[in-house]
Amino acid sequence: MSRQSSNSLIVPQAKQAINQLKMEAAQQLGVQFSQDGYNGNLSTREAGSVGGYITKKLVQIAEQQISGGNR
């Protein structure tokens, strides 16, 4: 039985937009991402803050789309 990773993108073309959102979140929160792409040195609090910010933004985007962009 093959198992798909839970963090794989359903729409691979969205990777650039997700990375941009991640960088925006880190900048807003003052979290320093590594230039080489390895961010295993982030604290749990920092990583959680970035994830929470991204979730908040994605919910806002979905709400705008549902309401027809009238926000």
N, C-alpha and C positions, 0 to 999 in steps of 0.2 A: 504494500500500500504506500503510494507516494504522498508526501505531505508538503503542501505549499507553505512557504514561510509567511508568517503573519504580517511581515513588514514589506512585502513585495507590492509594487504598484500595480493596480488593476489597469490603469492607462499609462503605459510606459512613456508616452509623449509628455506627460505631466511632470516628469522628473525635474526639468529646469524650473518650472513654476514652484514646485515644492522646495527646491533648494533656495530659490529667491526668498520665499516666505520664511524659511529657516534662518537665513542671513538677516532678514529684516527683524525677526524676533530677537535674535541674539544682540543685534545693534541696539534695539529699543530697551533691552533689559541689561545692557552693559556686560554681556557674557562674551568672552573672547574665544572664538573658534580658532583652531590650529590651521595654519596655512597648508600643511601637508594632508589635511582631510581627516586625520586621526583625532578624535575628540574624547577618547577614553579617560582623559584627565579631568573632565568636568565633574563637579560634585553632583550628587543626586538632586540637590535643590536646584542647581543651575539647569540641569537637563530637564527636570520637571517643569521649571518655569518656562523654558523655551517650548516644550510640548504643550503646556497649558495655553500659552499665547497663540500658538498655531491653531489649536482647537477653537479658541475663541474667535479668531479671524475667519476660520472656515465656516463656523456657525453663522457669523455675520454675513458672509458671502452667500450662503445658502438661503438665509432669511431674505436677503435682497432679491435673489432670483425668484423665490416663491412669491414675494409681494410685487413682482414686476419691476423691481428697481426703484420704487417710489419711497425711498428712505432718505 
